[in-house]
Amino acid sequence: MTEDQLEQLSLDWFRETGWDYANGVDISPDGDDPEREDYRVVVLKDRLAEAVARLNPDLPQLFSGELPVPAAPTATEEPLA
């Protein structure tokens, strides 16, 4: 079995169990349906906000439009010692 075959089987299983799948190329900054403005952005804020609201319907609305996500480290930052 190749890596691609395993990936396709896994994606099929995830879809069958109710997961949504988005191809990374499509949601990349220069893709057909971008979900982030830059490759350095690793948190898809809209997806995260939707998941938090869906999984926690009884919580009060914690954010209005802007999700407070800590800044992700970049490749130029020095590693911790």
C-alpha angles and dihedrals in degrees: 000000000000127000090251092052091051091048092050092048090049093049090049090051092049091050091049090053093052104267120140116230127208121181111236092227091056096049095041118113091263096036131109094265107022117198098180134041097222139022089240090065104095100171115075095214098192092051091046093050092048092049093048091050093045095047095042106038093157095057117099115250102280098187137025109212099319119075113208102232119165115245112267118234115256129221090254095061118101115250118248114263 
